[in-house]
Amino acid sequence: MNLKIGTRGSALALAQARWVQEKIEATGLRTDLIIIKTSGDRLPDRAVQTLGGKGIFVKEIEDALLNDDIDLAVHSMKDLPTELPPELVIAAVPVREDARDVMVSRDAVVLQNLAKGATIATGSLRRRAQLLYYRPELKVVPIRGNVDTRLKKLAAGSFDALVLAAAGLKRIGREERITEYLGPDVCLSAVAQGALAVQTRAEGPARSAVVFMNHRLSYLEVLAERAFLERLGGGCYVPVAAHAIASDDWIELSGMVADPDGRRLCRGDISGSSDQAANLGKQLAEQLLREGAGDLLS
């Protein structure tokens, strides 16, 4: 069997897809990588929030799956909407990479020591809100482009620091650029950050061919976080964060909703049996909604 793997064409997306490709080929199957340009890739200079709709980095790839042009897709799980086409499934969640956010600064200055008025670049409303909540006197500016483009802009002096996902830097071999890991008390990570989604059609041989990659604890963490997001009704474009830590029989989940300028922030924690992961996500969302998160989301 020869499996066609669909992926975006960025350095990070290709690194992720090749990692999955190696795992599959180690079982004796043959694979081909098929690069698909998404609507999010076609407009690299537009703010993500202005492009409209959820799934701007996955829709064209899902269409290729639905049309049988590819057999499986490798996504960053955080790009995947909580509602999937009924014909498609997340067949595997491989072992999760580091879920934390990190700061990269020009002069190796940590967040706490940045001068008042220093400029931090991020493409994420979630990061913007939490950074401004933590240090409202900083200037947070938007940025698009792949990781290397952002690092070049930092080196050129376009801003003083940059906040990125640890997972992305590690997967493309840029871990040495990290100045500081940001703790969850400063910047709680995006829903499913650091996790991959291996997506297939619900029917067909590809699903059974990749299920061996599913990592139970990573799957449970993502399940709780995505249930939290789904209950809130949020997408990638509102300041929502969630991070779960699962063990064999227990799971702890933290969640956060903020206004985009970081003036108000609503946060909570919940824990319970790991077989209740999805229910715990919903319960934490309902708790935050009772405490005012709905006003922030609207």
VEXKE-882389 format. One line per 5 residues: number of its first residue (from 0); for each residue x, y, z of C-alpha. Coordinates in Angstrom, 1 decimal. Example, Ala and Ser with C-alpha at 12.3 -4.5 7.8 and 13.67 -1.06 7.14 Angstrom:
<rs>
0> 12.3/-4.5/7.8  13.7/-1.1/7.1
</rs>
This chain:
<rs>
0> 0.0/0.0/0.0  1.2/3.5/-0.9  -0.2/6.2/1.3  -0.4/9.8/0.1  0.2/12.3/3.0
5> -1.2/15.8/2.7  0.6/18.7/4.4  1.2/22.4/4.2  4.5/23.5/2.7  6.1/25.4/5.5
10> 9.3/24.2/7.1  7.4/23.3/10.3  4.6/21.5/8.5  7.1/19.5/6.4  9.1/18.6/9.5
15> 5.9/17.3/11.2  4.8/15.4/8.1  8.2/13.8/7.6  8.2/12.7/11.2  4.9/10.9/10.6
20> 6.1/9.6/7.3  9.1/8.0/8.9  6.9/6.3/11.5  4.6/4.9/8.9  7.5/3.7/6.6
25> 9.1/2.0/9.5  6.1/-0.4/9.5  6.9/-1.3/5.9  4.4/0.9/4.0  5.4/3.3/1.3
30> 4.3/7.0/1.4  4.4/10.1/-0.7  4.2/13.7/0.6  1.7/16.0/-1.2  2.1/19.7/-0.4
35> -1.2/21.6/-0.4  -1.4/25.4/-0.2  -4.2/26.6/2.2  -6.1/29.9/2.2  -4.0/30.8/5.3
40> -0.8/30.3/3.3  -2.0/32.3/0.3  -2.3/35.5/2.3  0.8/35.6/4.5  0.6/39.3/5.3
45> -3.0/39.4/6.5  -3.7/39.1/10.2  -5.2/35.6/10.9  -8.2/37.1/12.6  -9.2/39.0/9.4
50> -9.2/36.0/7.1  -12.5/34.7/8.4  -13.8/31.4/9.4  -12.2/28.5/11.3  -9.8/26.1/9.7
55> -8.0/28.5/7.3  -4.9/26.3/7.5  -6.7/23.0/7.1  -9.8/23.3/4.8  -8.1/22.7/1.5
60> -6.3/19.7/3.0  -9.5/18.3/4.3  -11.1/18.8/0.8  -8.2/16.7/-0.6  -9.0/14.0/1.8
65> -12.7/14.1/1.0  -11.9/13.9/-2.7  -9.5/10.9/-2.3  -6.6/13.0/-3.5  -4.7/12.1/-0.4
70> -5.1/9.2/2.1  -4.1/11.1/5.3  -3.3/14.6/6.5  -0.8/15.8/9.2  -2.0/19.0/10.9
75> -0.9/21.0/13.9  -3.8/20.1/16.1  -4.4/23.7/17.3  -5.3/24.6/13.7  -8.0/22.0/13.5
80> -11.6/23.2/14.2  -13.4/21.3/17.0  -16.1/20.4/14.4  -14.9/18.0/11.7  -16.6/16.8/8.5
85> -18.5/13.7/9.5  -16.6/11.6/6.9  -13.3/12.4/8.5  -11.7/11.4/11.8  -8.6/12.1/13.9
90> -7.1/8.7/13.5  -4.1/9.3/15.8  -2.6/11.9/18.2  1.1/11.1/18.3  3.1/11.8/21.5
95> 2.9/15.5/22.2  5.8/17.9/21.9  6.4/20.7/24.6  3.2/22.7/24.8  4.7/25.8/26.3
100> 5.2/29.3/24.8  8.6/30.7/24.7  10.2/34.1/24.2  13.1/34.8/21.9  14.7/38.3/22.5
105> 17.5/40.0/20.6  19.7/40.4/23.6  18.7/37.4/25.7  16.6/39.6/28.0  13.8/37.7/29.8
110> 10.2/39.0/29.8  10.4/40.4/33.3  13.5/42.5/32.5  12.3/44.0/29.2  12.2/47.8/29.4
115> 8.9/49.6/29.6  7.6/50.2/26.2  9.6/47.4/24.7  8.0/45.8/21.6  7.0/42.1/21.5
120> 5.7/40.5/18.3  3.1/37.7/18.2  0.5/36.5/15.8  -1.8/35.3/18.5  -4.6/37.2/20.3
125> -4.2/34.7/23.2  -0.5/35.6/23.7  -1.2/39.3/23.2  -3.9/39.3/25.9  -1.9/37.4/28.5
130> 1.3/39.4/27.9  -0.5/42.7/28.3  -2.3/41.3/31.4  1.1/40.4/32.9  3.0/43.6/31.7
135> 0.5/46.2/30.4  3.3/48.7/29.8  4.8/46.7/27.0  3.8/47.1/23.3  2.5/44.0/21.6
140> 2.5/44.0/17.8  1.1/41.5/15.3  3.3/39.4/13.0  2.7/36.7/10.3  5.0/34.5/8.4
145> 6.9/31.3/9.2  9.3/30.8/12.1  12.5/31.7/10.1  10.8/34.9/8.7  9.9/36.0/12.2
150> 13.4/35.3/13.6  15.0/37.3/10.7  12.7/40.3/11.5  13.8/40.0/15.2  17.4/40.1/14.2
155> 16.8/43.1/11.9  15.5/45.1/14.9  11.8/45.2/13.9  10.9/44.5/17.5  12.6/43.6/20.8
160> 11.3/40.1/21.4  9.1/37.4/19.8  6.8/34.9/21.4  6.4/31.5/19.7  5.5/27.9/20.5
165> 8.3/25.8/21.9  7.1/22.9/19.8  7.6/24.7/16.5  11.2/25.8/17.4  12.1/22.3/18.6
170> 10.7/20.6/15.5  12.7/22.7/13.1  15.9/22.5/15.1  15.9/26.1/16.4  15.6/25.3/20.1
175> 18.9/27.1/20.8  17.2/30.4/20.0  14.9/30.2/23.0  15.6/32.9/25.6  12.9/31.9/28.1
180> 10.1/29.4/28.6  7.0/31.2/29.7  5.2/29.5/32.6  1.4/28.9/32.5  0.9/31.6/35.1
185> 2.3/34.1/32.5  1.1/32.6/29.2  -1.1/29.5/29.2  -0.8/27.7/25.9  -3.2/27.4/23.1
190> -5.7/24.5/23.0  -3.8/21.4/21.7  -0.5/23.3/21.3  2.4/21.0/20.6  0.1/18.1/19.4
195> -0.3/16.7/16.0  -3.5/15.4/14.3  -3.2/12.6/11.9  -6.5/12.8/10.0  -8.0/10.2/7.7
200> -11.3/9.3/6.2  -13.6/7.4/8.6  -13.7/4.5/6.2  -10.7/2.9/4.4  -7.3/1.3/5.1
205> -5.4/4.5/6.0  -7.2/4.8/9.4  -6.0/1.4/10.6  -2.6/2.0/9.1  -1.8/5.0/11.4
210> -3.7/4.2/14.6  -0.5/2.7/16.1  0.8/6.2/16.4  -1.9/7.3/18.8  -0.5/8.2/22.3
215> -3.2/7.7/24.9  -2.1/10.5/27.3  -1.6/13.0/24.5  -5.0/12.1/23.1  -6.7/12.6/26.5
220> -5.0/16.0/27.0  -6.2/17.2/23.6  -9.7/15.7/24.2  -10.1/17.8/27.4  -8.7/21.0/25.9
225> -10.8/20.7/22.7  -14.0/20.0/24.7  -13.3/23.2/26.7  -12.9/25.2/23.5  -16.0/23.6/21.9
230> -18.2/24.4/24.9  -17.0/28.0/24.8  -17.8/28.2/21.1  -14.3/29.7/20.4  -12.0/29.3/17.5
235> -8.3/30.2/16.9  -9.3/33.9/16.8  -10.4/34.6/20.4  -8.1/34.8/23.5  -8.8/31.3/24.8
240> -6.1/29.0/26.3  -6.2/25.6/27.9  -3.6/23.0/28.9  -4.2/19.6/30.4  -1.7/17.2/32.0
245> -2.8/13.5/31.9  -1.6/10.5/33.8  -2.9/6.9/33.5  -5.9/7.6/35.7  -6.0/11.3/36.4
250> -6.1/14.6/34.4  -5.6/18.2/35.4  -6.9/21.0/33.2  -6.3/24.8/33.3  -8.3/27.2/31.1
255> -8.3/30.9/30.4  -10.5/33.4/28.5  -9.4/37.1/28.2  -10.3/40.3/26.4  -7.9/41.0/23.5
260> -6.2/43.9/25.3  -5.5/42.0/28.5  -7.6/44.2/30.7  -9.7/41.3/32.0  -8.8/37.7/32.4
265> -10.9/34.8/33.6  -9.1/31.6/34.6  -9.8/28.3/36.3  -8.6/24.8/37.0  -10.3/21.4/37.3
270> -9.1/17.8/37.8  -10.6/14.4/37.8  -10.5/10.9/36.4  -8.8/10.7/33.0  -11.7/8.7/31.5
275> -13.8/11.9/32.1  -11.5/14.1/30.1  -14.1/15.5/27.7  -16.6/16.1/30.5  -14.0/17.9/32.6
280> -13.3/20.2/29.7  -17.0/21.1/29.4  -17.3/21.6/33.1  -14.4/24.0/33.3  -15.8/26.0/30.3
285> -19.2/26.2/32.1  -17.5/27.3/35.3  -15.7/30.2/33.5  -18.9/31.1/31.6  -20.6/31.5/35.0
290> -17.7/33.7/36.2  -18.0/36.1/33.2  -16.1/34.5/30.3  -19.2/34.9/28.1  -18.9/38.7/28.3
295> -15.2/38.5/27.3  -16.0/36.1/24.3  -18.7/38.4/23.0
</rs>
